[in-house]
Amino acid sequence: MHIWLAAILAAGALTAPGEDLAAGRQHDFAAAAREFGVPVSVLLGVAYLGSRWDAHGGRPSTAGGYGPMHLVDTVPAASVIGDALGDARGDDARPMPRRDTVPLASALRTSQAPQRTTLPEAGRLVGVEPERLRSDPAANIRAGAALLASYQGRPSADPADWYGAIARYSGAADPVAAREFADEVYAVVREGMERRTDDGHLVRLDPVPGLRPRLTGTDGHDPAERDTTGTEMKSAGDGDDSRQAESDAQADDDTQTFDDTQTFDGAQTFDDMHAFDAGEDSGAGEVSTDVEPPVPNGPLSQGWTAEQAGPPVQRAAKAECPSSLACEWMPAAFKRFGKKKNKDYGNHDRMFRARSVDYIVIHDTEGTYQGIPSMIGNPKYVSWHYTIRSRDGHVAQHVSTKDIAWHAGNWDVNTRSIGIEHEGYLAKGGTWYTEAMYRASAKLVRYLADKYDIPLNRAHILGHDNVPGTTPKTVAGMHEDPGPYWDWAHYFDLLNRPLRAVKGGDSVMIRPAYDTNRPRFTGCLTTKAGKNCPPHGAATVWLHTAPSATAPLVSDIGKHGSKPSSYSVYDHAARASTGQRFAVAERRGDWTAIWYLGQKAWFHNPASNPTAVPANGPLATPLKPGTKVYGRAYPEKSAYSRAGYQPLTPLQYKIAPGQTYTVGDTITGSYYAAGAFHPSKHVTTTGKTRYYQIQLGHRVMFVMTKDVRLIP
């Protein structure tokens, strides 16, 4: 077999000779489709949106869903968002006290409609006990097909006739969200898909080009004609870290504008909480967090279909989304609290002027979506800009993108970023990062990247685990989400910026085949302490001190001090992730060494099944030994006049001549002092010191341009 063919097969892009697609999970889908009269393309599309055809070892989703058909059983109780704990503001000038728990009954009252359970209903249709539907993928698929057929009413062999049934299957209480789920199912069916599941089955959905649902929405809009990938963008070439081209002029026109209040099925109406957007003081300085009683619409459980759906629900005027994505306005609490009213406030900072946005930071919630309204509505908690729900990709916006949310644990990054939380847990083996969530997130990120001219590459689309600590004391406590199971390659495919190899690259981009790359991890929430996590695809490679799988993992003095790195799913000290670009230090046989945290780090990279591809972009090499590295790009002391000086504190790491690191951006040092409730008292200090953003290790960091030599 040719080497290139073996590599493609390993990535799951082709079917290996002799592999029988008529067996296994493919057969289960085909048999269930025949039995209940559901077009197999529809059944495969619905399952792909809900589970990516994975079984997840019988483990529930964050919404209480099970199996390939994501049949929802008892909905889990709301849990505290764990990712936001700690000092998410990351500003030395005003450190936040640590709050390990937040009462669910907090500042924001909520009456969100409970999610509809579907597993018991599906079990009754096929006469199968719930326990089996949780653990038996074939039975789960059969029950899901029966449930979908029951929603259809009139049998039809034409996939175009199933739009209403698919929308209802989503379980979304909001008809707009239900329609969006159906839109994405049709998009998947048109595109086709093939992948190997978490338990080893190859499943294929043959594309149905030109498929359109026969029904149109009551707004006269054919949902299949939506731009299912978001706003089209001009983008830089592969491997080019330069800033992207000018945005399309109509990007701002794509922002949805609604009335100042929002009503949605079984949920709440929120006041407009942007009192200072136009520079107006609300008087007392307090912003109401009261909500009006819910305004009911007909619940899906009473037989909702696409023909009966009313017009799109009203949403707040400040919700920012592409036209192809509905976006709920669920505002974060911005108000003073405590005895010292001029000092204590939360949970984000308002701005009068437009701000420059350089990054989008991808988080996972480490908690359930049900807890989000209470967390985001508590002024003593922290904030982020958007949350995306796992089961259907529903998006809620909490903070205007022109304002600063407290989410990344690094104030410099917060002032220049947008934070997006995704419902899920990094230590659950990749369970339930759903396709619906990936697609909604990709639409949103494309829109935001176009609006703020953010390059779509891994130097600017960061995981929370890529954000650096601000000082040596904070490095070890920085967060690790979304973790190794976030499928970065698939995500960038959905962003229309696939992570491809370039010819003659002077560096490498980490790019293992997600489905078949199953490195060892310990510490998953689904296993006993110290035991290996269940085998699962991952977007990461382990880094060793020598070209051998038995060699120790490389060390990270910032995270572990003198202690060794571990194989814990929470420990990224010796890992490189998909899309990250590194300078090559050496090659030996099937092993490649990269410069990483001031040392050579080796990873297995055989030509027959490569885990990295050639890439291009600028590099930097130190001019002298002991070159300092920083976690934030702050100005020099002489630049400060009105705001308190922030020391240029280097991190524990030092790099030396002969080492080379990839450059993702060039930045002028600045500090935004925002220690006041009213934004008129905020001060920006901009200096003359220039920094290069480099990929030092798993996290990006900064070096002064005067300390290194740039290699274009």
VEXLOSE-64131 format. One line per 3 residues: their letters; for each residue x negated, y negated, z negated of C-alpha. Coordinates in Angstrom, 1 decimal. Each point is the difference from the previous one (the first is absolute). Layout:
# VEXLOSE-64131
A) X,Y,Z  ...
//
This chain:
# VEXLOSE-64131
MHI) 0.0,0.0,0.0  -1.3,-3.5,0.8  -1.0,-2.0,-3.0
WLA) 2.4,-2.8,0.9  2.9,2.4,0.2  -0.8,1.6,-3.4
AIL) -0.1,-3.5,-1.5  3.4,-0.8,1.4  1.5,3.3,-1.2
AAG) -1.4,-0.7,-3.4  1.9,-3.3,-0.1  3.2,1.8,0.8
ALT) 0.5,-1.8,3.3  0.2,3.2,2.1  1.3,3.4,-0.5
APG) -2.7,2.7,-0.3  0.3,2.8,2.6  2.1,2.8,-1.3
EDL) 1.7,-2.1,-2.7  3.7,0.8,0.1  2.2,-3.1,-0.4
AAG) 3.0,2.2,0.1  -0.9,1.2,-3.5  -0.4,-1.6,-3.4
RQH) 1.5,-3.4,-0.8  0.6,-0.7,3.7  2.2,3.1,0.1
DFA) 1.8,-1.1,-3.2  1.0,-3.3,1.6  1.1,1.6,3.2
AAA) 2.1,2.7,-1.7  1.7,-2.6,-2.3  0.7,-2.3,2.9
REF) 1.7,2.9,2.0  2.0,1.2,-3.0  1.6,-3.4,-0.8
GVP) 0.1,-1.6,3.5  -2.6,-2.7,-0.7  -2.3,-1.0,2.9
VSV) -3.4,1.3,-1.1  -1.6,-3.3,0.9  2.4,-1.8,-2.4
LLG) -0.7,2.5,-2.8  -3.8,-0.3,0.5  0.2,-3.8,0.1
VAY) 2.0,-0.3,-3.2  -2.3,2.4,-1.8  -3.1,-1.8,1.2
LGS) 1.2,-3.4,-1.3  0.8,1.5,-3.4  -2.9,2.4,-0.6
RWD) -2.3,0.1,3.1  1.2,3.7,0.1  -2.0,0.8,-3.2
AHG) 1.3,2.2,-2.8  -2.0,-1.7,-2.8  -0.2,3.2,-1.9
GRP) 3.5,-0.4,-1.3  -0.8,-3.2,-1.7  2.5,-2.8,-0.1
STA) -0.4,-3.4,1.6  0.1,-3.2,-2.0  3.7,-0.1,1.0
GGY) 0.7,3.6,-1.1  -0.1,1.4,3.5  -1.2,3.5,0.8
GPM) -1.4,1.9,3.0  -0.3,-0.8,3.7  3.5,-1.4,0.2
HLV) -0.5,-2.2,-3.1  3.2,1.2,-1.7  0.5,-2.2,-3.0
DTV) 0.8,1.6,-3.4  0.3,-1.9,-3.3  -1.6,-3.4,0.5
PAA) -2.9,-0.6,-2.4  0.3,-2.6,-2.6  -1.5,-3.3,0.6
SVI) -3.6,-0.1,-1.1  -2.5,-2.9,-0.6  -2.1,-1.0,2.9
GDA) -3.5,1.2,-1.1  -2.1,-1.6,2.7  0.6,-3.5,-1.2
LGD) -1.1,0.6,-3.6  -3.1,-1.8,-1.2  -1.3,-3.4,1.1
ARG) 1.4,-0.1,3.5  -0.7,-3.7,0.1  -3.7,0.5,-0.3
DDA) -0.9,-3.6,-0.9  -2.6,-0.6,-2.7  1.4,-3.4,-0.7
RPM) 3.3,1.4,-1.2  -0.2,3.7,-0.7  3.3,1.8,-0.5
PRR) 0.6,2.1,-3.2  0.4,3.7,0.8  3.6,1.2,-0.1
DTV) 0.2,3.8,0.2  3.8,0.2,0.2  2.8,-2.3,1.1
PLA) 3.6,0.6,-1.2  2.3,1.0,2.9  2.6,-2.3,-1.5
SAL) -1.9,-3.2,0.6  0.6,-3.4,1.5  1.8,1.2,3.1
RTS) 3.3,1.8,-0.4  0.7,2.4,2.9  3.0,1.9,1.1
QAP) -1.5,1.9,2.9  2.1,2.8,1.4  -1.2,3.4,-0.9
QRT) -1.5,2.1,2.8  2.3,2.6,1.5  -1.1,3.6,-0.8
TLP) 0.1,2.4,2.9  -1.6,3.2,-1.1  3.1,1.4,-2.0
EAG) 2.3,-0.9,2.9  -2.3,1.7,2.6  -0.3,3.0,-2.3
RLV) 3.8,0.4,-0.1  0.2,-0.2,3.8  -2.3,3.0,0.4
GVE) 0.7,1.9,-3.3  -3.5,-0.3,-1.3  -1.0,-0.9,-3.5
PER) -1.8,-3.3,-0.6  -3.2,1.6,-1.4  -0.6,1.9,3.3
LRS) 0.6,-3.2,2.0  -2.8,-1.6,-2.0  -2.5,2.7,0.5
DPA) 0.9,1.8,3.3  -0.8,-2.2,3.1  2.0,2.2,2.4
ANI) 3.1,-0.2,-2.2  -0.5,-3.8,-0.5  -0.1,-0.5,3.8
RAG) 3.1,2.1,0.5  1.9,-1.9,-2.7  -1.1,-3.4,1.4
AAL) 1.2,1.0,3.4  3.4,1.0,-1.4  0.2,-3.4,-1.9
LAS) -0.9,-2.0,3.1  2.6,2.0,2.1  2.7,-0.8,-2.7
YQG) -0.7,-3.7,0.4  0.3,0.2,3.8  3.6,1.3,0.0
RPS) 0.3,0.7,3.7  -2.7,2.4,1.3  -2.2,-1.3,2.8
ADP) -3.1,1.4,1.8  -1.0,-3.5,1.0  -2.4,-1.7,-2.4
ADW) 1.4,-3.4,1.0  3.2,0.8,-1.9  -1.6,0.5,-3.4
YGA) -0.8,-3.5,-1.1  2.7,-0.4,-2.6  -0.7,3.4,-1.6
IAR) -3.7,-0.8,-0.2  0.6,-3.4,-1.6  2.2,1.6,-2.6
YSG) -2.5,2.7,-0.6  -2.5,-2.7,-1.1  1.9,-0.4,-3.3
AAD) -0.6,-3.8,0.2  2.7,-2.0,-1.8  -0.6,-2.9,2.3
PVA) 1.3,0.6,3.6  -2.8,-2.1,1.4  -2.6,2.3,-1.6
ARE) 2.0,3.0,1.2  0.0,-1.3,3.6  -3.8,-0.6,-0.3
FAD) -0.5,3.6,-1.0  2.0,1.2,3.0  -2.0,-2.4,2.3
EVY) -3.3,1.5,-1.2  1.3,3.6,0.5  0.9,-0.9,3.6
AVV) -3.5,-1.6,0.4  -1.7,3.2,-1.2  2.1,2.1,2.4
REG) -0.9,-2.2,2.9  -3.7,0.1,-0.8  -0.2,3.6,-1.0
MER) -2.3,1.3,-2.7  -2.2,2.9,-0.9  -1.8,0.7,-3.3
RTD) -1.0,2.8,-2.3  1.9,0.0,-3.3  -1.4,0.0,-3.5
DGH) 0.6,3.8,-0.1  -1.6,0.7,3.3  2.8,0.2,2.5
LVR) -0.4,-1.7,3.4  3.2,-1.8,1.0  0.8,-1.8,3.2
LDP) 2.7,-2.4,1.0  -0.1,-0.4,3.8  0.6,-3.6,1.1
VPG) 3.4,-1.0,1.4  -1.0,-3.2,2.0  2.8,-2.5,0.5
LRP) 2.3,1.4,-2.7  2.4,-2.6,-1.2  2.8,0.5,-2.6
RLT) 3.4,-0.2,1.6  1.4,-2.3,-2.7  -0.9,-3.7,-0.4
GTD) 0.0,-1.9,-3.3  2.9,-2.4,-0.7  -2.4,-2.9,0.6
GHD) -0.1,1.1,3.7  -3.7,1.0,-0.4  -1.1,3.3,1.4
PAE) -2.2,1.3,-2.9  -2.1,2.1,2.4  -1.2,-3.2,1.7
RDT) -1.6,-1.4,-3.2  -3.7,-0.4,0.0  -0.6,3.0,-2.3
TGT) -3.6,-0.9,-0.6  0.6,-3.6,-1.0  -1.3,-3.2,1.7
EMK) -2.3,0.5,2.9  -3.5,-1.3,-0.7  -3.1,-1.0,1.8
SAG) -2.9,2.0,-1.6  -3.7,0.2,0.1  -1.7,2.9,1.7
DGD) -0.8,3.2,-1.8  -2.7,-0.3,-2.5  -0.1,-3.8,0.2
DSR) 0.3,-1.7,-3.4  0.5,-3.5,1.5  3.1,-2.0,-0.8
QAE) 3.0,0.9,2.2  1.3,-2.2,2.8  2.6,-2.7,-0.4
SDA) 3.4,1.3,-1.1  3.0,-0.1,2.3  1.8,-3.4,-0.4
QAD) 3.3,1.7,-0.7  -1.2,2.0,-3.0  1.6,-2.5,-2.4
DDT) 3.3,0.3,2.0  0.1,3.7,-1.0  0.3,-0.8,-3.7
QTF) 3.5,0.8,-1.1  1.9,-3.0,-1.5  3.1,0.6,-2.0
DDT) 2.1,-1.9,-2.6  -1.5,-0.8,-3.4  1.7,3.0,-1.6
QTF) -0.1,3.6,0.9  2.6,2.7,-0.4  -0.5,3.7,0.7
DGA) 2.0,3.1,-0.7  0.1,0.8,-3.7  -2.8,-2.3,-0.8
QTF) -0.4,-3.6,-1.2  0.1,-3.6,1.2  -3.1,-1.9,-0.8
DDM) -0.5,-3.8,-0.4  -2.5,-1.7,2.2  -3.0,-0.2,-2.3
HAF) -2.3,-2.2,2.2  0.8,-3.3,-1.7  -3.5,-1.4,0.7
DAG) -0.3,1.0,3.7  0.8,-3.6,1.1  -2.0,-1.5,-2.9
EDS) 3.1,-0.6,-2.1  0.0,0.5,-3.8  3.1,1.7,-1.2
GAG) 0.2,-2.3,-3.0  -0.4,2.2,-3.0  -2.5,2.1,1.7
EVS) 2.0,3.2,-0.6  1.2,2.2,2.9  3.1,2.1,-0.6
TDV) -0.3,3.8,0.3  3.7,0.6,-0.5  1.8,2.0,2.6
EPP) 3.6,0.0,1.2  2.2,3.1,-0.2  -0.5,2.5,2.8
VPN) 2.1,-0.4,3.1  1.0,3.5,1.1  0.1,1.4,3.5
GPL) 1.2,3.5,0.8  -2.5,2.5,-1.2  -1.5,2.5,2.4
SQG) 1.5,2.9,-2.0  3.4,-1.1,1.1  -0.6,0.8,3.7
WTA) -1.9,-3.1,1.3  -0.9,0.2,3.7  -1.7,-2.3,2.4
EQA) 3.3,-1.1,1.5  1.3,-1.1,-3.4  -3.1,-1.9,-1.1
GPP) 0.6,-3.7,-0.5  -2.4,-2.8,1.1  -3.5,-0.1,-1.6
VQR) 0.2,-0.9,-3.7  -1.0,-3.5,-1.1  -3.5,-0.4,-1.3
AAK) -2.0,-2.8,-1.6  -1.3,-2.8,2.2  -3.6,0.7,-1.0
AEC) -0.2,3.7,1.0  -2.9,0.3,2.6  0.2,3.0,2.3
PSS) -0.3,0.8,3.7  3.3,0.0,1.9  -0.2,3.8,0.3
LAC) 0.1,0.4,-3.8  2.6,-1.0,-2.6  -1.6,-1.4,-3.1
EWM) 1.7,-0.5,-3.4  -0.8,-3.0,-2.1  -0.6,1.2,-3.6
PAA) -1.8,-2.9,-1.5  -2.8,0.1,-2.6  0.6,-2.0,-3.2
FKR) -1.7,-3.4,0.0  0.6,-1.7,-3.3  -1.7,-1.2,-3.1
FGK) 0.1,2.0,-3.2  -1.4,0.0,-3.5  -0.5,-2.7,-2.5
KKN) -2.6,-1.9,2.1  2.3,-0.7,3.0  -2.6,-2.0,1.9
KDY) -2.4,2.9,-0.1  1.8,3.4,0.3  1.9,0.9,3.1
GNH) 0.4,2.8,2.4  -0.1,1.9,2.1  -1.7,-1.6,3.0
DRM) -1.2,-3.3,1.2  1.9,-2.4,2.3  -1.8,-2.1,2.6
FRA) 0.9,-3.3,1.7  -2.2,0.5,3.0  -0.5,2.8,2.4
RSV) -2.8,2.5,-1.0  -2.4,2.0,2.0  0.7,3.8,-0.2
DYI) -2.9,2.3,0.8  1.2,3.3,-1.4  3.0,2.3,-0.3
VIH) -0.4,2.3,-3.0  1.7,3.4,0.0  1.1,1.2,-3.4
DTE) 2.1,2.9,-1.3  2.3,-0.6,-2.9  -0.8,2.9,-2.3
GTY) 3.6,-0.2,-0.9  3.5,0.2,1.5  1.8,-2.6,2.0
QGI) 2.9,-0.1,-2.5  -2.3,-1.8,-2.4  -1.1,-2.7,2.4
PSM) 2.8,-2.6,-0.7  -0.8,0.0,-3.8  -3.8,-0.2,0.5
IGN) 0.0,-2.8,2.6  2.7,-1.9,-1.9  -2.1,-0.2,-3.2
PKY) -2.0,-3.3,-0.1  -2.4,1.7,-2.5  -0.9,2.7,2.5
VSW) -1.9,-0.3,3.3  1.1,-0.3,3.6  -0.6,1.1,3.6
HYT) 1.6,-1.2,3.2  1.9,3.1,1.3  1.1,3.4,-1.1
IRS) 0.8,2.8,2.5  2.3,2.9,-1.1  -1.1,3.5,0.8
RDG) 3.2,1.8,1.1  1.1,-2.4,2.7  -2.7,-2.7,0.4
HVA) 2.3,-2.7,-1.5  -2.0,-3.3,-0.6  0.4,-2.5,-2.8
QHV) -1.9,-3.3,-0.1  -0.7,-1.6,-3.4  -2.5,-2.8,0.6
STK) -0.2,-2.4,3.0  -3.1,0.9,2.1  -1.2,-3.6,-0.4
DIA) -0.1,0.4,-3.8  -2.6,2.0,-2.1  1.2,3.2,-1.5
WHA) -2.0,1.6,-2.9  -0.6,3.5,1.4  -3.6,0.8,0.9
GNW) -2.0,-0.5,-3.2  -2.3,-2.4,1.7  1.1,-3.7,0.1
DVN) -2.1,-0.8,3.1  1.7,2.8,1.9  3.4,-0.9,-1.4
TRS) -0.3,-3.6,1.3  -0.7,1.3,3.5  2.2,3.1,0.2
IGI) 3.5,1.4,0.3  0.8,3.0,-2.3  2.3,2.9,1.2
EHE) 1.1,2.7,-2.5  1.0,3.4,1.4  2.2,2.3,-2.2
GYL) -2.2,3.0,-0.9  -2.7,1.5,-2.1  -3.6,0.4,1.2
AKG) -0.6,3.2,-2.1  3.0,2.0,1.3  -1.9,1.5,2.9
GTW) 1.3,-2.3,2.7  3.5,0.9,-0.9  2.6,-2.3,1.4
YTE) -1.9,-2.7,1.8  2.8,0.4,2.5  0.1,-0.9,3.6
AMY) 2.9,-2.4,-0.6  -2.3,-1.9,-2.4  -3.0,0.1,2.3
RAS) 2.0,-1.4,2.9  1.7,-2.7,-2.0  -3.4,-1.0,-1.5
AKL) -1.6,-0.1,3.4  2.7,-2.2,1.4  -0.4,-2.4,-2.9
VRY) -3.8,-0.1,0.2  0.0,-0.6,3.7  2.3,-2.9,-0.5
LAD) -2.0,-1.5,-2.9  -3.3,0.5,1.8  1.3,-1.8,3.1
KYD) 1.4,-2.8,-2.2  -3.2,-0.6,-1.9  -2.5,1.1,2.7
IPL) -1.4,2.9,-2.1  -2.1,2.5,1.9  1.5,3.5,0.1
NRA) -3.0,1.9,-1.3  -1.1,1.6,-3.3  -2.1,-3.1,-0.9
HIL) 3.3,-2.0,-0.3  2.7,2.7,-0.6  -1.3,1.1,-3.4
GHD) 1.2,2.6,-2.4  0.1,-1.1,-3.6  -2.9,2.4,-0.5
NVP) -2.0,-2.1,2.4  0.3,-3.2,-2.0  -3.2,-0.8,-2.0
GTT) -0.3,-0.8,-3.7  -0.7,-3.6,-0.8  -2.7,0.5,-2.6
PKT) -2.1,2.9,-1.2  2.5,0.5,-2.9  3.0,0.4,2.3
VAG) -1.5,2.4,2.6  0.8,3.2,-1.8  3.6,-0.9,-0.6
MHE) 1.0,-0.9,3.5  2.8,2.0,1.5  -0.2,3.1,2.3
DPG) 3.3,-0.1,1.9  1.3,0.9,2.6  -2.6,2.7,-0.3
PYW) -1.4,2.7,2.3  3.3,1.3,1.2  1.1,-3.2,1.7
DWA) -0.2,0.8,3.8  -2.0,-3.0,1.2  -0.5,1.4,3.6
HYF) 3.8,0.5,0.4  0.7,-3.4,-1.5  -2.3,-1.7,2.5
DLL) 1.6,1.9,2.8  3.3,-1.5,-1.1  -1.7,-3.4,-0.1
NRP) -0.9,0.5,3.7  -3.6,-0.2,-0.9  -1.2,3.7,0.1
LRA) -3.3,0.6,-1.7  -2.0,1.2,3.1  -3.6,0.7,0.8
VKG) -2.0,-2.5,2.1  -2.9,0.8,2.3  -3.4,-0.7,-1.2
GDS) 1.1,-1.0,-3.5  -2.7,-1.4,-2.4  2.0,1.2,-3.1
VMI) 2.6,2.6,-0.9  3.6,-0.1,-0.9  1.3,2.6,-2.4
RPA) 2.7,2.0,1.9  0.7,3.5,-1.2  3.0,1.9,1.5
YDT) 2.5,-0.7,-2.8  2.1,3.2,0.2  -2.9,2.4,0.1
NRP) -2.4,-1.9,-2.2  0.7,1.4,-3.4  -2.7,-0.9,-2.5
RFT) -0.1,1.1,-3.5  1.7,-2.2,-2.7  0.7,0.5,-3.6
GCL) 2.4,-1.8,-2.4  3.2,-0.1,2.0  3.2,-0.5,-1.9
TTK) 1.3,3.3,1.5  -2.8,2.2,-1.5  -1.4,0.8,-3.4
AGK) -2.8,-2.0,-1.4  -3.3,0.8,1.6  1.5,2.1,2.8
NCP) -0.3,-0.6,3.7  2.8,-1.9,1.7  2.2,1.9,2.6
PHG) -1.7,0.0,3.4  1.2,-3.0,2.0  -1.1,-2.2,2.8
AAT) -2.1,-3.0,-1.1  -1.5,-3.1,1.5  -3.4,0.1,-1.7
VWL) -3.4,1.8,-0.1  -2.2,0.8,-2.9  -3.4,-1.6,-0.2
HTA) -3.1,2.0,-1.3  -3.5,-0.9,-0.9  -1.4,2.5,2.6
PSA) 1.3,1.7,3.1  1.6,2.9,-1.8  3.4,0.7,-1.4
TAP) -1.6,1.3,-3.1  -2.0,-3.2,-0.6  1.3,-2.4,-2.7
LVS) 2.4,-2.8,0.9  -1.5,-3.4,0.3  0.2,-2.2,-3.1
DIG) 1.7,-3.3,-0.6  -1.6,-2.0,-2.8  2.9,-2.4,-0.1
KHG) 2.7,2.6,-0.5  -1.8,2.6,-2.0  -3.3,-1.6,-1.3
SKP) -2.4,2.9,-0.4  2.6,2.7,0.2  0.5,2.0,3.2
SSY) 2.9,-0.4,2.4  2.8,2.5,-0.1  2.4,1.8,2.4
SVY) 3.0,-1.7,-1.7  2.7,-1.3,2.3  -0.3,-3.2,-2.0
DHA) -3.8,-0.3,0.5  -1.0,-1.7,3.2  -3.6,-0.6,-1.0
ARA) -1.4,2.6,2.5  2.6,-0.3,2.8  0.3,-1.8,3.4
STG) 3.4,-0.5,1.5  1.5,0.1,3.5  -0.6,-3.2,1.9
QRF) -2.9,-1.2,-2.1  -3.1,-0.9,2.0  -3.5,0.8,-1.3
AVA) -3.6,-0.4,1.2  -1.7,3.3,0.8  -3.1,0.7,-2.1
ERR) -1.0,3.4,1.3  1.3,3.1,1.8  -0.9,3.7,-0.7
GDW) 1.8,2.7,1.9  3.7,-0.1,-0.9  -0.6,-2.6,-2.7
TAI) 0.0,-3.8,0.3  -1.3,-2.5,-2.6  1.4,-3.5,-0.5
WYL) -1.2,-2.9,-2.2  2.3,0.0,-2.9  -0.4,-1.9,-3.3
GQK) -3.7,-0.5,0.5  -0.8,3.7,0.8  0.3,2.6,2.8
AWF) 3.3,1.9,-0.2  0.4,3.2,2.1  3.3,1.4,1.4
HNP) 0.7,3.0,2.2  0.5,-1.1,3.5  -0.3,2.9,2.5
ASN) 0.2,-0.7,3.7  2.6,2.8,0.3  2.4,-1.6,-2.5
PTA) -1.3,-3.6,-0.6  1.1,-1.9,-3.1  -1.3,-3.3,1.3
VPA) -0.2,-1.7,3.5  -2.3,-2.6,1.5  0.9,-3.6,-0.7
NGP) -1.2,-3.5,0.7  -0.3,-3.2,-2.0  -2.4,-2.4,-1.7
LAT) -2.4,1.3,-2.7  -2.0,-1.6,-2.7  -3.3,0.9,-1.6
PLK) -1.5,-1.6,-3.2  -3.0,-2.3,0.3  -1.5,0.8,-3.3
PGT) 0.2,2.7,-2.7  2.7,-0.3,-2.6  2.4,-1.9,2.2
KVY) 3.1,-0.8,-2.1  3.6,1.1,0.8  3.1,-1.8,-1.1
GRA) 3.7,1.0,-0.5  1.3,-3.4,1.0  -1.0,-2.8,2.3
YPE) -0.1,-3.0,-2.3  -1.7,-3.4,0.7  -3.2,-1.3,-1.5
KSA) 0.1,-1.9,-3.3  -0.7,-3.4,1.6  3.3,0.3,2.0
YSR) 2.2,-0.3,-3.0  1.3,-3.4,-1.1  3.6,0.3,-1.2
AGY) 0.3,3.7,-0.9  -2.0,2.0,-2.5  -3.1,1.7,1.4
QPL) 0.2,3.7,0.7  -3.4,1.7,-0.3  -1.5,1.9,2.9
TPL) -0.2,3.3,-1.9  -1.7,2.8,2.0  1.2,3.6,-0.4
QYK) -2.2,2.9,-1.1  -1.0,1.0,3.5  -3.1,-1.2,1.8
IAP) -1.1,0.7,3.6  -3.4,0.0,1.5  -1.8,-0.5,3.4
GQT) 0.3,3.0,2.2  3.6,0.5,-1.0  2.8,-1.1,2.3
YTV) 3.7,-0.8,-0.6  2.9,-0.7,2.3  1.4,-3.5,0.1
GDT) 3.7,-0.5,0.1  0.4,-3.8,-0.3  -1.8,-3.3,-0.8
ITG) 1.4,-2.1,-2.8  -0.6,-3.5,-1.5  0.0,0.1,-3.8
SYY) 3.1,-1.5,-1.6  2.0,0.1,-3.2  3.7,-0.7,-0.5
AAG) 0.6,-1.2,-3.6  3.7,0.7,-0.8  0.3,-0.2,-3.7
AFH) 3.1,-2.1,0.0  3.7,0.8,0.6  0.5,-2.9,2.5
PSK) -2.1,0.4,3.1  -0.7,-3.7,0.2  -2.6,0.6,-2.7
HVT) -1.8,2.7,1.8  -3.5,-0.8,1.4  -2.0,1.6,2.8
TTG) -3.8,-0.2,-0.1  -1.8,0.8,3.3  -3.8,0.3,0.1
KTR) -2.7,0.4,2.6  -1.1,3.5,-1.0  0.8,2.5,2.7
YYQ) 0.5,3.7,-0.6  0.2,3.2,2.1  2.6,2.5,-1.0
IQL) -1.7,3.4,0.2  1.0,3.6,-0.5  -2.3,0.8,-2.9
GHR) 1.8,3.1,-1.2  3.6,1.1,-0.2  0.8,-3.6,-0.7
VMF) -0.9,-3.1,2.0  -2.3,-2.6,-1.7  -1.8,-3.2,0.9
VMT) -3.6,-1.1,0.6  -1.2,-3.6,0.5  -1.0,-0.5,3.7
KDV) -3.3,-1.6,-1.1  -1.0,3.3,-1.6  0.4,2.3,3.0
RLI) -0.8,0.1,3.7  2.9,0.5,2.3  -0.3,2.6,2.8
P) 2.7,-0.9,2.6
//
